[in-house]
Amino acid sequence: MENETREYKKSTSLLKEAIISIVAILNKHKMGEVYFGIKNDGEVIGQEVSDATLREISKAVSDYIEPKIFPKIESLIIKGKSCVRIEFEGKEIPYLAYGRAYIRTGTENKQLSLKELENIILNKNRERMRWDNQACEKASLEDIDEEKIKNYLKKAGLEYSSVKDSLERLEVLSEGKILNAGVLLFGKEPRRFFQSAKLRCAVFANKDTAVIIDRKEFEGDILFLIEKAEEYVLENIHLGMKVEGLYRIDVPEIDKEALREAIINAFCHRDYREYESVEVAVFKDRVEIRNPGGVFGDIKLEQIIKGIAPSKRRNPLIAELFKRIHFGERWGRGIKLILSKEPKTQFRDISDVFITVFKRKAIEVSKIKLGEKLGEKLGENQRKIIEIISKDKFISIPEIARRIEISTTAVENNIAKLREKNILKRIGGARGGYWEITNKF
């Protein structure tokens, strides 16, 4: 009987219809067969077959199907009657018959719409359009950082043997060439090869970009940039406090797990062919994580958020490398995780830029006003020092001075007063030590 890969025609008088069937089957299954001399219901009636018949079929296939295919066309006897079989295959979809594209649906041939044709072309070229699995022609093993590979393998629970063997095992070395994903994760200086291997961060005074308080740029491998993006946000948002047992725990106004997931997603799913970098923008009322490259494939953002369509990955090799070290959820599930931690998070896909927007919460920074309740009236600079340290306990005195715009001597004097009041303590030395705001405060 006829099916999606087999078509019967009673004679070569239906040759045009047979050509359309071949194209429809190829576009759906990439292989199939067509018979002449058999009716639709499978009854063998036969037909006259000569060399001229076979040449006519061959010429029609050659003239009216694009791109070219080279089928096997043969005369054969079925139930004592002469028939013709065309056996064909082809992977260069989409195929056209008489200038039009068709797709097989059951035993019917449906003409493809322009949108359906575009989707087939996109799907066909998706692998060719990938960036992460392409060879970085200018990179060599000398450009790979051995320590980065060792650290990665340790996190992945794998043994290290050599740079070359490790890259091969991680499938980022092919035919002696290091793939883009390998350079991006393990390169000594990825920016030498990719202008997009960078991170831009900024803090704005208000709800718009008119007044910039702070701006920084980072270059390096993708794992380094992820860590820097997370650090930058946490340094520039407020910290609340909760007590568990005998311990005080700092709580950022944006959930750390949701923030980290959004940052990982930005670097994993961005379009590295675009020159622009991943951007972190801290506003008075929100934090935005932006990455070049919108939702990938032929699905919509709303479908991913609602979980009604499977997501497609732009950089599957990078995603797999992340998965080995438990970096991030699978794209789609990551959005679900973010929303479970921060339900008010918004996602936008604007002009091929994907934006994750976290709403900031009103949190009293590390109980700064509590000092007033205890009668510990602080000076303006002392209050600013406490606020800065509450965001970054490892911060140096010169950096505090830079942020407040006073001298290092003035910072040291104010810190001495805070320590006298038992509001501030220093744990450890100048290197490797950190500040601690006491529970008394």
C-alpha positions in Angstrom: 0.0 0.0 0.0 1.0 3.6 -0.4 2.5 5.4 2.5 4.7 8.4 3.3 7.7 7.0 1.5 6.0 5.0 -1.3 3.8 6.2 -4.2 2.0 4.2 -6.9 1.1 5.6 -10.3 -0.9 3.6 -12.8 1.2 4.8 -15.7 3.8 7.3 -16.9 1.0 9.5 -18.1 1.1 10.7 -14.5 4.8 11.5 -14.6 4.4 15.1 -13.5 2.5 14.0 -10.4 5.2 11.4 -9.8 7.9 14.1 -9.9 6.0 16.1 -7.3 5.6 13.0 -5.1 9.4 12.4 -5.2 10.1 16.0 -4.0 7.4 15.8 -1.3 8.9 12.5 0.0 12.4 13.8 -0.1 11.5 16.9 1.8 9.9 14.8 4.5 12.0 11.6 4.7 15.0 12.1 2.4 14.4 8.8 0.7 11.6 6.8 -0.9 10.3 5.0 -4.0 7.7 5.6 -6.8 6.2 2.8 -8.9 4.5 3.0 -12.4 2.1 0.3 -13.4 0.3 0.0 -10.0 -2.9 1.7 -9.0 -3.4 3.7 -5.8 -5.0 0.8 -4.0 -2.0 -1.5 -4.8 -3.5 -3.4 -7.7 -0.8 -4.2 -10.2 -2.0 -3.4 -13.8 1.4 -3.1 -15.5 2.3 -0.8 -18.4 4.4 -0.8 -21.5 8.1 -0.3 -20.6 10.8 0.4 -23.1 14.2 2.1 -23.1 12.4 5.3 -24.3 10.1 5.0 -21.2 13.1 4.9 -18.8 14.8 7.8 -20.7 11.7 9.9 -20.4 11.5 9.4 -16.7 15.2 10.1 -16.2 14.9 13.3 -18.2 11.9 14.5 -16.2 13.8 13.9 -13.0 16.8 15.7 -14.2 14.9 18.7 -15.7 12.3 19.3 -13.1 13.8 18.5 -9.7 16.2 20.9 -8.0 18.7 20.4 -6.6 19.7 17.4 -8.7 19.2 13.8 -7.6 20.4 10.6 -9.2 17.8 8.0 -8.7 17.9 4.3 -9.6 15.3 3.8 -12.4 14.6 0.2 -13.4 12.1 -2.0 -15.2 10.9 -5.0 -13.2 8.2 -7.7 -13.3 5.6 -7.6 -10.5 2.9 -10.4 -10.5 3.8 -11.2 -14.1 3.4 -7.6 -15.3 5.9 -5.0 -16.4 6.3 -2.0 -14.0 8.9 0.7 -13.3 10.4 1.6 -10.0 12.2 4.8 -9.1 14.3 4.5 -6.0 15.7 7.8 -4.7 17.4 9.6 -1.8 18.8 13.0 -1.1 19.8 15.2 1.9 20.0 18.6 0.2 16.5 19.7 1.3 14.5 21.6 0.4 13.9 20.0 -3.1 11.7 21.8 -5.7 9.5 20.3 -8.4 8.7 22.6 -11.3 9.9 25.5 -9.1 7.8 24.7 -6.1 8.3 22.9 -2.8 6.1 20.1 -1.4 5.9 18.0 1.7 4.5 14.5 2.2 1.5 14.3 4.6 0.3 10.7 4.7 -0.2 9.8 1.1 -0.9 13.4 0.0 1.5 16.0 -1.3 1.1 19.4 0.2 2.6 22.6 -1.3 4.8 24.3 1.3 4.0 27.9 2.3 6.8 30.5 2.3 7.2 30.3 6.1 7.4 26.5 6.1 10.0 26.7 3.3 12.0 29.3 5.4 11.9 27.0 8.4 13.2 24.0 6.4 16.1 26.1 5.1 16.9 27.4 8.6 16.8 23.9 10.0 19.0 22.6 7.2 21.6 25.3 7.8 21.5 25.4 11.6 24.4 23.1 12.0 26.4 25.1 9.4 25.5 28.4 11.1 26.7 27.3 14.5 29.7 29.2 15.9 30.8 27.0 18.9 31.7 23.9 16.8 33.7 25.8 14.1 37.5 25.6 14.1 39.4 28.6 15.3 41.9 28.6 12.5 44.5 30.9 14.1 44.6 29.2 17.5 47.1 26.4 18.5 47.7 24.4 21.6 50.1 27.1 22.7 47.2 29.4 23.1 45.5 27.1 25.6 45.9 27.5 29.4 46.8 24.2 31.0 45.7 25.3 34.5 42.2 26.3 33.1 41.8 22.8 31.7 43.0 21.2 34.9 40.6 23.3 37.0 37.7 22.5 34.7 38.4 18.7 34.7 38.6 18.7 38.5 35.1 20.3 38.6 33.8 17.8 36.1 35.3 14.9 38.0 37.7 13.9 35.2 41.4 13.0 35.2 43.9 15.2 33.4 46.5 13.6 31.1 47.6 16.3 28.7 46.3 19.4 27.0 45.7 17.7 23.7 44.1 14.6 25.1 41.8 16.7 27.4 40.7 18.9 24.5 39.9 15.7 22.4 38.0 14.1 25.3 35.9 17.3 25.7 35.3 17.3 21.9 36.8 20.7 21.4 39.6 19.5 19.2 38.8 18.3 15.7 41.3 17.2 13.0 44.1 19.1 14.9 42.1 22.3 15.1 40.8 23.8 18.4 37.1 24.7 18.1 35.8 28.1 19.1 34.2 26.7 22.3 37.6 25.4 23.4 39.3 28.7 22.9 36.5 30.5 24.6 36.7 28.3 27.8 40.3 27.4 28.0 42.2 30.1 26.0 44.9 32.2 27.6 43.6 35.3 25.9 40.2 34.5 24.1 39.9 38.2 23.2 42.8 37.8 20.8 40.6 35.7 18.7 37.0 36.8 19.5 36.1 40.5 20.0 32.9 39.3 21.7 34.8 37.6 24.6 34.2 40.5 26.9 31.8 41.8 29.6 30.5 45.4 30.1 29.1 46.5 33.4 27.7 49.8 34.7 25.8 51.3 37.6 23.3 54.1 36.9 22.1 56.6 39.4 18.5 56.5 38.5 16.0 54.5 36.4 17.6 55.5 33.1 21.1 55.7 31.7 21.6 59.5 32.0 24.0 59.4 35.0 26.6 56.7 35.3 28.0 56.1 38.7 30.4 53.3 37.8 31.6 51.5 34.6 33.9 48.5 34.1 34.9 46.2 31.3 36.3 42.7 31.7 38.1 40.4 29.2 38.9 36.7 29.6 37.5 33.2 29.2 33.8 32.7 29.5 33.9 31.1 33.0 35.9 34.1 34.3 33.4 36.5 32.8 30.5 34.7 34.4 32.1 35.1 37.8 32.9 38.7 37.3 29.3 39.5 36.2 27.9 37.9 39.3 30.4 39.7 41.5 29.7 43.0 40.0 25.9 42.8 40.6 26.3 41.6 44.2 28.8 44.4 44.9 26.3 47.0 43.6 23.0 45.9 45.0 21.8 46.0 48.6 22.2 43.2 51.2 19.6 42.4 53.8 20.2 40.2 56.8 18.6 37.2 58.3 19.6 35.2 61.4 19.8 31.4 61.4 20.7 30.0 64.8 23.7 31.9 66.0 24.8 33.2 62.6 23.9 36.3 60.6 23.5 35.6 56.9 23.6 38.3 54.3 20.7 38.2 51.8 21.0 40.1 48.5 17.9 41.8 47.2 18.0 39.5 44.1 18.2 35.8 44.7 21.8 34.6 44.0 20.7 31.4 42.3 18.3 33.2 39.9 21.0 35.9 39.2 23.7 33.3 38.4 21.3 31.3 36.2 20.5 34.5 34.2 24.2 35.3 33.8 25.1 31.8 32.7 22.3 31.8 30.2 23.5 35.1 28.7 27.0 33.7 28.0 25.8 30.2 27.0 23.1 31.3 24.5 24.4 34.5 23.1 25.4 35.0 19.5 29.2 35.1 19.4 29.2 36.2 15.8 27.9 39.6 17.1 30.6 42.0 18.1 28.6 43.3 21.1 29.3 42.0 24.6 27.2 40.6 27.4 26.1 43.6 29.4 25.2 44.0 33.1 23.3 47.2 34.0 22.4 48.1 37.6 19.6 50.7 37.9 18.0 52.2 40.9 14.9 50.0 40.5 16.2 47.0 38.5 19.1 44.9 37.2 19.3 44.0 33.5 21.3 41.2 32.0 21.6 41.6 28.2 23.1 39.4 25.6 23.3 39.7 21.8 21.1 37.1 20.1 17.4 36.7 20.8 15.5 33.5 21.2 17.0 30.9 18.8 15.0 29.0 16.2 11.4 29.2 15.1 9.8 29.5 18.6 8.6 32.5 20.6 9.7 33.6 24.0 6.2 33.3 25.3 6.1 29.6 24.4 9.3 29.0 26.4 8.1 30.9 29.4 4.8 29.0 29.4 6.6 25.7 28.8 4.5 24.9 25.7 7.4 24.6 23.2 10.9 23.0 23.5 13.7 25.5 23.4 16.6 25.3 20.9 20.2 25.9 21.8 22.3 28.3 19.8 25.6 26.9 21.2 25.0 23.3 22.1 28.7 22.5 22.5 29.1 25.3 25.1 25.9 24.2 26.8 27.3 20.6 27.1 30.6 21.9 28.5 28.6 23.9 31.1 26.5 20.9 31.9 29.6 18.8 32.8 30.5 21.2 35.6 26.8 21.8 36.6 26.7 25.3 35.2 23.1 26.3 34.7 19.9 24.5 33.8 18.9 23.5 30.3 17.6 26.5 28.3 13.9 26.8 29.1 14.2 25.1 32.4 16.6 27.9 33.4 13.8 30.4 32.9 11.5 28.3 35.0 14.1 28.2 37.8 14.6 32.0 37.7 10.9 32.6 37.9 10.6 30.2 40.8 13.2 32.3 42.8 12.2 35.7 41.5 8.6 35.6 40.2 8.6 39.2 39.1 11.5 38.7 36.6 10.7 39.9 33.1 12.2 38.5 29.9 12.4 40.5 26.7 13.5 39.7 23.2 14.1 43.0 21.4 15.9 43.5 18.1 17.9 40.3 18.6 18.9 41.2 22.1 17.7 39.0 25.0 17.2 40.9 28.2 16.5 39.5 31.7 15.1 42.1 34.1 15.2 41.6 37.9 13.2 44.0 40.0 15.2 45.4 42.9 13.6 45.3 46.4 13.6 47.9 49.1 16.1 46.6 51.7 17.7 48.6 54.5 21.4 48.0 53.8 22.9 45.8 56.5 20.7 47.5 59.2 22.6 50.8 58.8 19.8 52.7 60.5 19.9 50.4 63.5 22.9 52.4 64.8 20.7 55.4 65.3 18.3 53.3 67.4 21.3 52.4 69.6 22.3 56.0 70.0 25.3 55.4 67.7 25.0 58.5 65.6 27.3 58.1 62.6 28.9 60.7 60.5 28.1 60.8 56.7 31.4 59.3 55.7 31.2 56.6 58.3 27.7 55.7 57.1 29.0 55.5 53.5 31.9 53.3 54.6 29.6 50.9 56.4 27.3 50.8 53.3 30.2 50.1 51.0 31.6 47.4 53.2 28.2 45.8 53.5 28.3 45.1 49.8 32.0 44.0 49.6 33.7 42.8 52.8 37.0 42.4 51.0 37.2 45.9 49.7 40.4 47.8 50.2 40.9 51.2 51.8 42.1 52.9 48.6 39.0 51.6 46.8 36.7 52.9 49.6 38.5 56.3 49.3 37.9 56.3 45.5 34.2 55.6 45.8 33.5 58.2 48.5 35.9 60.6 46.9 37.9 61.3 50.1 41.6 60.7 51.0 42.8 57.3 52.2 43.8 59.0 55.5 40.3 60.2 56.0 39.0 56.6 55.4 41.5 55.2 57.9 40.5 57.8 60.5 36.8 57.0 60.1 37.5 53.3 60.2 39.4 53.7 63.4 36.4 55.5 65.0 34.1 52.7 63.8 36.4 50.1 65.3 36.5 52.1 68.6 32.7 51.9 68.7 32.8 48.1 68.1 30.8 48.6 64.9 33.5 47.4 62.6 36.2 44.7 62.9 39.0 43.5 60.7 39.4 39.8 60.3 42.9 38.8 59.0 45.6 40.9 57.5 45.8 43.4 54.7 46.0 40.6 52.2 43.4 38.0 52.3 41.6 39.6 55.3 38.1 41.1 55.3 35.9 43.6 57.2 33.1 42.5 59.5 30.2 44.6 60.6 29.4 43.5 64.2 26.0 42.4 65.4 26.0 45.2 67.9 25.5 47.6 65.0 
